[in-house]
């Protein structure tokens, strides 16, 4: 199953982990990634710690836990390849919207693209 099919069909909880240039790790809840035509994954990000970490360290890990019983899901090792702030494009991709005052606190938003370095099951495999 391709990642596009997988993330279109599965529901669950995603966690994106990044580290700053000193190696201090941060994890945050993130929605399923957007699968782009060029094979990259993209996340819409506010200018917070995760986005800040990616400015000095391009590596990240995404853990996705499927809804349901047991431990099913994916672990993805990622490398940031680019980002953009095209507000119109971001609006077409967003799946969640917030109250206007919360929206203002989150701006500016970025669309951050990653290549998948490695794909692993949630449990097992090296």
N, C-alpha and C positions, 0 to 999 in steps of 0.2 A: 504494500500500500504506500503510495507517495505521501509526502508530508502535506501536500495540498488536500488530498482526499482525507487524510487522517484528521487534520484540524478543521475541515469542513463538517466532518461527521461526529467528532467526539466533543463532549462537554467536560469541563473539569476546572481545576485550579492551576494557574501557572505562577511560577516564582522565577524572577530574573535576578541573578546574582552578578555583581560587578566588584571590582576592587580599584582603589585609587593607586597612584604611583608608588606609595609606600607599602602597598599590599593589604591595606585595611579593607576587609570585605563588607559589603552591604547587600542585603536581599530585600526584594519588594514584590508584592503581588502584582502580576501583569496578566492581561487578557491573552487569549490565543494570538499568535503572531499573524500578520498579514503575509500571505505567500505571493511574492511578486513574480511577474512573467520571466524575469531573468534568473530565477532560481533563488534569489535572496529572500530572507525573512525581514519584515519590518515591524517596528513597534512605534506607536505614537507616544512621545515622552514629554512631560513637563520639565522645566528646568529645575530639577531637584537632584538629590545625591546620585542616583543611578546615571543620569545624563552627565552630571559633573565628572563622575568617575571615568566615563567613557572618553572624556577629552584627553586624559593622560594615560589610559590603559584600554586598549581596544578589545580586550578579551572579556567574555561573559559566559555564563552558563544559564540555561533555561531548563527548568524542571516542570513537567506537566503531569499532574495526577488526575487520572480519569475519574469521573463520577462513578459510583457503584461500589461493589464489594471487592475486597482484595487490593492489591497494589499493582495497578496497571497504569501505564503511561510512558513517557519518553523523557530522556535527558539529552539535551543538545549542547555541544560545546560550540561557541560562536566567536567570530571575529568581526568587529565593526568595519564596514567598508566605505560607508559614506553617510551623510545626513543632509536633510534639506528642511526648509521652513516654508514650503509652499502651502499657505493656509487653505487654498481651495482643494488641493489634493488631500490634505489632512482631513478636512471636513468630509470628503467623500468616503474615506476609510474608517472614520470613527464609528464605533459601535455603541458608545456610551456618551451621554450628555449630562451635564451638571447644571445646577442653578447658576444664574448669571454672575453672582458674586464669587462663587467658587471658580467659575471659568476664568474670571479676571485674575485671580490669584495664581492660576496654573500657567498663564501665558508668559512667554511665548512657547508654543508647542513645536516640537521637532519630529520629523519622521526619520528614524534611525534604522539603517539597513545593515544586515549581518549576512555573512556567508556561514554555512554550516560546516564546521571542521570535523565533527564526529557526531553520530547519532547512536544512542544506546537505549536499551529498555530501561524502565524505571528501576527495576530490581535486577541485579546480576550483571554479568558481562564486564569485561575490563575496558 
